[in-house]
Amino acid sequence: MHPGKFLFATILFILFQFNCDVQAQSAGTVSGTVQAEDGARLPGVSVILKGTSTGTVTDVDGFFKLTFKKSGNHTLVISSVGYLGQSKTITAKNGQEVKVSFSLKPDSKNMDELTIHGKTETQEIKEQAFTVNAIETKRFANTTADLNQVLNKTAGVRVREEGGVGSDFNFSINGLSGKAVKFFLDGVPMELMGSAMSLNNIPVNLAERMEVYKGVVPVSLGSDALGGAVNIITNQHINNYLDASYSYGSFNTHRLALTGQYSTSKGIIIKASAFANYSDNNYLMRGMEIWDEAQYKYVNKDFKRFHDQYKSAMGQLEAGIINKKWADVFFVGFSYSGTKQDIQTGTRQDVVYGAVGKDGHAYNASLRYRKDNLFVKGLNANLFASRSVDNYVVTDTSSYKYYWDGSRVKTSLAEINGAKSITNINRPRTFARANLGYQLSDVHSFNVNYTYDHLKNENYDELITDHAEIPGILSKNIIGAAYQQNLLNDRLTNTLFGKFYGISVQQSRYVSTSGEYAQANDSHTYQGYGIASRYKVLGDLGVKASYEKAYRLQEVGEMFGNGYTVIANLDLKPESSHNVNIGAYYGFTVNKHKLFIEGSWFYRNANDFIYSVVYKSNSSVSRYENTSKVKVNGLEGDVKYNYGDLLYFNANVSYQNAINNSKYSPGSSGSTIEATYLNKIPNQPWLFGNADLSIGKNNILGKASRMQFNLGTQYVHWFYLTWEAFGSKASKSTIPDQYIHNASISNSWDNGRYNLSLECRNFTNNLAFDNFRLQKPGRAFSVKLRYFLK
């Protein structure tokens, strides 16, 4: 039996055995606020139900909410560094919510001795049944990092960029990459906001935390993710705030970010966010081969990049209401994003472009609605709808061939494909998602999610006057349903789910018999399923396992091409995979010492992998095909340690053995085994790790100030650039070991209102490579100014 199916059947049997013995219990809640004597709301305050392991911490508005299992008297214990602790006894009844408030007095004598034991929201997410990393971004708020750079420090995640700011990148989770990984912003697909909304240019200040789901993805995201998903969570609190920052760095790099919110006493809220990026990306390319006329031979020299300028901008505005009888949340939003990018190289750095450029724009209008206890208690509704238009133009009209020294020679051809072109891509899109959750009792809950995605693809070349516009339509329908059990006083959690995938493709095809184009429609459906379980051996020690039979439906660029270098393939099939995760976690707190350890084993067995291959009848273009089967086994481990707010240390290591599991070539008779069968997948790291150290101290440069020093190291073990089966050992192309070290120092004043940071990336100036051995920037410096008001 397949290991994924065996795991699914075994866990299914066990959980229903438990369900026969466990009786549901009603639950109630207690909620409230904690503030200082002067009325200021206090975040990060520990709230514990005495005599239990149940606890939480207050959010930035000083608000907390806890669930209790039994009616009767309960004692709440409140504690925070620098304040006198308090306790209060409440009388709780099943099904009711008790509201309380606390006002804490300062305790200057013991402010270094108090310890917080409550679990943060990030910690609770990590203890879910799903294999998920939760990353708080506040540690990086004063750095110049984008979201890609933060995520690249996470166990199991590897981000490989092809150059500097705004360059194309490959994002992988546990060995599966590309379109197999989906990205979301507050649960909504990020691609709806256009190509400028990419992880490599979104500043870290726009996110409050990030959730990385590995292999098995919750139904609530409504996704066809095969390898995993990244969900970026923005500030969801109702308080007013303003967060503005500007940074300047090497290679004439500028980054500007702004996010804020204003709310009225009547529940009207206005949210705004924006960012802008600019970089010349003129970093040094070392050891480039060029013809030396004086020596009359090819020599290796260093040259600066000269055609890699990048600009991007995004602006978003939302307005709505909260806490009304008919809606807990109702917002209408509008956004614009744009990019302008020079293209310096192809997939090989010996191919140099000097005039090719890409210019894109995207517009989006959205509506979101949420209502808890809709019609009946326990029924929660969450709706989202949007209409977007994304378009870009790729211009390739030069008649020159360029070299790394900036010289050029006149030719009769364009730079990419030979023929000059101005390619337009227009993609209007309609998206809608509805999610219903029902809490039947403290033990049983249900979730149903429906996603509708309709996209029209138009591409044409302006220089071809008699071009025929043949738009294609790609429609997707995804339905997911989940049932969750919380058994043994929440020690055992089981989530069973199923997913239905539907895809419809409409495209005009050439009919050879009539010599005309005719509309062709093609529709298919697929079914997936899975289970995720977690068992708490102790309050802070747990084991978890999950399995999913997942599908990843075809994307518009894969089906219809891009109009200039990628041609259409309407016969593509979706990718599918059996994904298994088994892991454990353990955490403990002793005085100021806090340690959290987690580790996992993962297995992926993917079929019909979609890869870009050179087209048989024209080597200058490519198309996507179902070419491979891939099997991945791997291990990963992560250790986090805190000593109060003085010291933070994190180290993780990831090993993934991804091999080609295609025994015979597609279309072959099955008589000859592929030479690359059971070879490692090329151009993909298989061993890598990260380590980060932060040391912070208050009041060094004045009262209410804080100084922070960060040091980070990334290691990537060497890996093959091409198939290891081809060529002699000495001639095999490899990407060597890489060690990249980053450092930063920052200081904040007035309790974080004013912030200044200095940063150096790759301070040892080591050679860094990623996709296809394309060089990345060397040593780079930056300074960042940030203003935060709440």
URHU-V791469 format. One record per residue. SS is DSSP state (a for helix, b for strand, c for the rest). OMEGA is omega in whole degrees, 0 to 359 (NA if undefined). D_CENTER is the distance of its C-alpha to the mean C-alpha in Angstrom with 1 decimal. Layout:
SS&OMEGA&D_CENTER  SS&OMEGA&D_CENTER
This chain:
c&178&33.3  c&184&29.7  a&179&27.9  a&180&25.2  a&178&28.0  a&179&30.1  a&180&27.4  a&182&26.9  a&181&30.6  a&181&31.3  a&178&28.9  a&179&30.0  a&183&33.6  a&185&33.0  a&178&31.3  a&172&34.0  a&177&36.6  a&185&35.1  a&179&35.1  a&187&38.8  a&187&39.5  c&179&37.3  c&180&38.4  c&177&36.1  c&176&36.6  c&181&36.3  c&173&34.2  b&181&34.5  b&171&32.5  b&181&33.3  b&180&31.5  b&181&32.5  b&176&32.1  b&180&32.9  b&175&34.4  b&182&36.6  c&180&40.3  c&177&39.7  c&180&37.4  c&178&34.1  b&185&31.3  c&175&30.1  c&173&26.4  c&179&25.6  c&180&28.9  b&177&29.4  b&185&30.7  b&168&32.2  b&186&34.4  c&179&37.2  c&179&38.0  c&174&34.6  c&181&31.2  c&180&29.7  b&178&28.3  b&173&25.7  b&181&25.4  c&178&25.9  c&185&23.2  c&177&23.7  c&181&26.5  c&184&28.3  b&175&27.7  b&177&27.4  b&181&27.8  b&176&28.9  b&176&30.2  b&188&33.5  c&186&34.9  c&175&38.6  c&180&40.9  b&182&43.2  b&177&43.0  b&179&39.9  b&176&39.6  b&179&36.6  b&184&36.3  b&179&34.7  b&178&34.1  c&179&32.5  c&177&33.3  c&180&36.1  b&176&37.4  c&179&39.9  c&178&38.6  b&172&39.7  b&181&40.1  b&179&41.0  b&180&42.2  b&175&41.3  b&187&42.8  b&175&40.2  c&181&40.9  c&177&38.9  c&181&36.9  c&176&37.5  b&179&35.4  b&180&37.0  b&180&36.2  b&176&37.1  b&182&36.8  b&174&37.3  b&187&38.6  b&177&38.3  c&179&40.9  b&179&40.0  c&184&41.1  c&183&41.5  c&188&43.4  c&185&40.7  c&178&37.5  c&187&36.7  c&183&37.5  c&183&35.5  c&177&32.5  c&182&29.5  c&182&28.9  c&180&26.8  c&177&23.2  c&178&20.4  a&178&17.9  a&180&15.3  a&180&18.0  a&178&18.7  a&180&15.2  a&181&15.5  c&174&18.8  c&178&17.8  c&178&19.0  c&173&15.6  c&188&14.2  b&170&11.3  b&176&10.4  b&186&10.6  b&173&10.4  b&185&12.9  c&185&12.7  a&178&16.4  a&184&17.4  a&189&15.9  c&182&17.2  c&177&20.2  c&178&18.6  c&185&17.8  c&166&14.4  b&186&11.6  a&177&7.9  a&183&7.9  a&176&11.0  a&181&10.0  a&181&7.2  c&177&10.0  c&188&12.3  c&178&10.8  c&177&13.0  c&183&12.4  b&175&9.6  b&178&11.3  b&182&10.5  b&181&13.8  b&183&14.8  c&181&18.2  c&184&19.5  c&184&19.2  c&176&17.6  c&183&16.2  c&176&16.8  c&182&15.3  b&176&12.8  b&183&12.0  b&181&8.8  b&174&10.1  b&179&9.8  c&173&13.4  c&176&15.0  b&190&13.6  b&178&12.0  a&182&12.2  a&178&12.2  a&179&12.1  b&181&8.2  b&182&7.3  b&184&5.0  b&173&6.8  b&185&8.6  c&176&10.9  c&182&10.9  b&180&11.8  b&184&10.5  a&184&9.5  a&178&12.0  a&184&14.8  a&174&15.0  c&186&15.8  c&178&15.0  c&179&15.0  c&181&11.8  c&184&9.7  c&184&7.3  c&173&10.6  c&175&12.7  c&180&11.2  b&186&13.1  a&183&12.1  a&181&14.9  a&182&13.3  c&174&11.0  c&174&12.8  b&178&10.3  b&179&6.8  b&181&7.0  b&179&6.1  b&188&8.7  b&174&10.7  c&182&13.1  c&188&14.2  c&181&12.5  c&178&14.4  a&186&16.7  a&178&15.8  a&177&12.7  c&191&15.2  c&171&13.2  c&179&14.7  c&180&11.8  c&184&13.7  c&181&11.8  b&183&9.0  b&175&6.1  b&179&2.9  b&181&5.4  b&183&6.3  b&176&10.0  c&181&12.7  c&182&16.2  c&183&17.9  c&187&21.2  c&182&24.4  c&176&25.8  c&178&26.5  b&174&24.7  b&180&24.2  b&182&21.8  b&181&22.8  b&176&22.2  b&178&23.4  b&176&23.2  b&183&25.2  b&180&24.9  c&179&26.2  c&179&26.6  c&183&27.2  b&179&23.6  b&176&23.3  b&179&20.4  b&181&21.1  b&180&19.0  b&173&20.5  b&183&19.5  b&182&22.1  b&176&23.7  b&181&27.3  b&178&28.8  c&180&32.5  c&180&34.7  c&177&34.8  c&177&31.1  b&183&30.1  b&174&26.9  b&178&25.7  b&178&22.2  b&175&21.4  b&181&18.7  b&171&19.0  b&176&18.2  b&180&20.0  b&174&19.7  b&175&22.5  b&172&23.3  c&181&26.1  c&184&24.2  c&179&27.8  c&187&27.2  b&172&29.6  b&188&29.5  b&174&31.6  b&179&34.1  b&182&34.0  b&180&36.9  b&181&39.3  b&178&43.0  b&184&45.4  c&182&48.6  c&180&50.7  c&180&50.0  c&176&49.8  b&176&46.9  b&178&43.0  b&178&41.8  b&180&38.4  b&178&37.7  b&180&35.0  b&174&33.9  b&174&31.6  c&187&29.2  c&181&31.1  c&185&29.1  c&180&25.4  c&182&25.3  b&175&22.1  b&173&21.9  b&179&19.3  b&177&19.6  b&174&18.2  b&181&20.1  b&178&19.5  b&177&22.2  b&177&22.4  b&181&25.6  b&183&26.7  b&175&28.3  b&171&27.6  c&172&29.9  c&182&32.3  c&183&34.3  c&181&32.8  c&170&29.2  c&178&27.1  b&173&24.7  b&184&25.5  b&171&23.8  b&184&24.3  b&176&22.0  b&179&22.3  b&174&20.2  b&174&20.9  b&180&18.9  b&177&20.6  b&172&20.4  b&191&23.3  b&167&22.9  b&179&25.6  c&186&25.1  c&183&26.6  b&170&26.3  c&179&25.6  c&175&24.2  c&185&27.0  c&173&27.8  c&174&31.5  c&187&31.0  b&175&31.1  c&181&30.8  c&183&32.5  c&181&32.3  c&180&29.5  b&180&27.1  b&183&24.5  b&184&24.5  b&178&22.2  b&179&22.2  b&179&20.5  b&183&21.8  b&171&20.5  b&187&22.4  b&177&21.1  b&176&22.6  b&186&21.3  b&176&23.6  b&177&23.6  b&174&26.7  c&181&27.3  c&179&30.5  c&181&31.1  c&179&34.7  c&180&34.7  c&178&33.4  c&179&30.2  b&183&29.0  b&182&25.9  b&179&24.7  b&185&21.5  b&176&21.8  b&177&19.8  b&179&21.2  b&172&20.7  b&184&22.5  b&175&21.1  b&180&22.6  b&179&20.8  b&176&23.3  b&182&23.7  b&175&26.6  b&184&27.0  b&180&30.3  b&186&32.1  c&180&35.8  c&175&36.9  c&181&40.0  b&170&39.3  b&186&38.0  b&177&36.3  c&187&36.4  c&178&34.7  c&179&37.6  c&179&37.1  c&181&40.2  b&176&40.4  b&182&42.9  b&176&43.9  c&176&43.1  c&187&43.4  c&170&39.9  c&189&36.5  c&186&33.8  c&189&31.3  c&182&33.4  c&179&36.9  c&177&37.4  c&182&36.6  b&168&34.1  b&190&32.4  b&178&29.7  b&175&28.5  b&177&25.5  b&183&25.4  b&172&23.1  b&189&23.9  b&174&21.7  b&185&22.4  b&177&19.9  b&178&20.8  b&177&19.5  b&181&21.7  b&177&21.0  b&176&24.0  b&180&24.2  b&178&27.5  b&181&28.5  c&178&31.8  c&178&32.6  c&183&31.1  c&190&30.9  b&175&29.8  b&185&27.1  b&178&25.8  b&177&22.9  b&182&23.1  b&176&20.6  b&179&21.5  b&177&19.5  b&184&21.4  b&183&20.1  b&185&22.9  b&177&22.6  b&183&25.5  b&176&25.5  b&173&28.2  b&181&28.8  b&179&32.0  b&182&33.6  c&184&35.6  c&176&38.2  c&188&39.2  c&182&41.5  c&182&42.1  c&178&38.6  c&178&37.9  c&181&35.0  c&183&33.8  c&174&30.7  b&180&28.7  b&179&27.1  b&181&24.1  b&178&23.9  b&173&21.7  b&180&22.5  b&178&20.5  b&178&22.2  b&177&21.0  b&183&23.2  b&175&22.8  b&183&25.5  b&175&24.9  b&171&27.6  b&189&28.0  b&176&31.0  c&181&33.2  c&177&32.4  c&177&28.6  c&179&28.9  b&177&28.0  b&178&25.2  b&176&24.9  b&175&22.7  b&183&24.0  b&174&22.4  b&181&23.2  b&176&21.6  b&181&23.5  b&175&22.3  b&180&24.5  b&179&24.3  b&182&27.1  b&175&27.8  b&181&30.6  b&175&31.8  b&178&35.2  b&180&36.5  b&178&39.6  b&186&42.5  c&184&44.9  c&182&47.9  c&182&48.0  c&181&46.4  b&176&44.2  b&178&40.6  b&181&40.1  b&179&37.2  b&178&35.5  b&181&33.5  b&182&31.5  b&178&29.8  b&176&28.4  b&181&27.1  b&180&25.4  b&175&24.9  b&182&22.4  b&179&22.8  b&181&21.7  b&176&22.3  b&183&20.7  b&175&23.1  b&179&23.3  b&178&26.6  b&176&27.4  b&173&30.3  b&181&30.6  c&182&29.0  c&178&26.5  b&182&26.7  b&174&25.0  b&182&24.4  b&178&22.0  b&179&21.8  b&179&19.9  b&174&20.6  b&164&19.5  b&190&21.2  b&174&18.3  b&172&18.6  b&183&16.6  c&182&18.7  c&177&19.7  c&185&18.1  a&181&20.4  a&178&20.4  a&182&21.3  a&190&24.0  a&181&25.6  c&179&24.8  c&175&24.4  c&180&28.1  c&180&28.9  c&181&27.5  b&180&26.1  c&186&28.5  c&171&28.0  c&184&28.1  c&181&28.7  c&179&29.4  c&173&25.9  c&178&25.0  c&171&21.7  b&175&20.1  b&182&20.6  b&167&20.0  b&183&21.3  b&180&18.6  b&173&20.0  b&172&18.8  b&184&21.5  b&179&21.0  b&177&22.5  b&177&22.0  b&178&24.7  b&175&25.0  b&180&28.1  b&176&29.4  b&185&32.8  c&181&33.9  c&182&31.4  b&179&29.8  b&183&26.6  b&176&25.1  b&181&22.2  b&174&22.0  b&179&19.9  b&181&20.1  b&170&19.5  b&181&20.7  b&181&18.9  b&176&20.5  b&176&19.4  b&189&22.1  b&179&20.9  b&178&23.5  b&179&24.0  b&181&21.1  b&180&20.8  b&174&21.6  b&180&23.1  b&178&26.7  b&183&29.7  b&189&31.8  c&186&35.1  c&180&37.4  b&186&35.7  b&181&34.2  b&178&32.8  b&180&30.2  b&172&27.8  b&181&26.5  b&180&24.0  b&172&25.7  b&190&25.2  b&193&26.5  b&165&25.2  b&183&24.8  b&176&22.5  b&182&22.9  b&169&20.6  b&180&21.8  b&177&20.3  b&174&20.4  b&180&18.2  b&184&19.3  b&178&18.3  b&176&20.8  b&180&20.6  b&175&23.8  b&166&24.9  b&185&28.4  c&175&28.6  c&181&27.1  c&189&28.7  b&175&26.6  b&178&23.1  b&179&22.4  b&176&19.5  b&177&19.8  b&178&18.0  b&182&19.0  b&174&17.7  b&180&20.1  b&181&19.4  b&181&22.3  b&184&21.3  b&174&24.6  b&183&26.0  c&177&27.5  c&184&29.3  c&181&33.0  c&179&34.5  c&177&33.7  c&179&32.8  c&180&36.1  c&182&38.2  c&180&41.0  c&181&39.5  c&183&42.3  c&180&40.5  c&178&37.6  c&178&34.8  c&183&35.2  c&180&31.5  c&181&31.5  c&172&29.8  c&171&28.8  b&176&25.5  c&183&23.0  c&177&23.6  c&181&21.4  c&179&18.9  c&179&18.9  c&176&20.2  b&181&20.6  b&182&18.7  b&181&18.4  b&173&17.7  b&180&20.0  b&178&19.9  b&177&22.9  b&176&23.4  b&182&26.9  b&180&27.7  b&181&31.1  b&167&32.3  c&176&35.3  c&180&35.8  c&177&36.2  c&180&37.6  c&179&37.4  c&177&34.0  c&177&32.2  b&176&29.7  b&184&29.2  b&176&26.2  b&181&26.0  b&176&22.8  b&182&23.1  b&179&20.4  b&175&21.0  b&179&19.0  b&175&20.9  b&179&20.5  c&181&23.4  c&177&25.1  b&182&24.3  b&175&26.2  c&179&25.5  c&183&27.6  c&182&29.0  c&182&30.8  c&185&33.6  c&176&34.9  c&177&37.1  c&181&38.8  c&182&37.0  c&185&38.1  c&183&36.8  c&178&33.3  c&180&30.5  b&169&28.1  b&191&25.4  c&174&26.9  c&180&25.7  b&174&23.6  b&180&23.7  b&182&21.9  b&180&22.9  b&179&21.7  b&176&23.7  b&174&23.8  b&183&26.2  b&175&26.0  b&178&28.4  b&178&28.2  b&177&31.3  c&177&32.4  c&174&29.9  c&180&26.9  c&181&28.1  b&185&28.7  b&177&26.6  b&180&27.2  b&174&25.3  b&188&26.1  b&174&23.8  b&178&24.5  b&180&22.0  c&188&23.4  c&174&26.7  c&176&28.5  c&177&27.9  c&173&27.1  c&180&26.4  c&180&22.7  b&172&21.7  c&183&18.7  a&172&18.9  a&180&22.6  a&173&23.8  c&183&23.1  b&174&23.9  c&182&21.4  c&174&22.9  c&183&25.3  c&182&26.1  b&179&24.8  b&176&25.8  b&175&24.6  b&183&25.7  b&174&24.0  b&182&25.7  b&178&24.1  b&181&25.9  b&182&24.7  b&174&27.1  c&NA&27.0
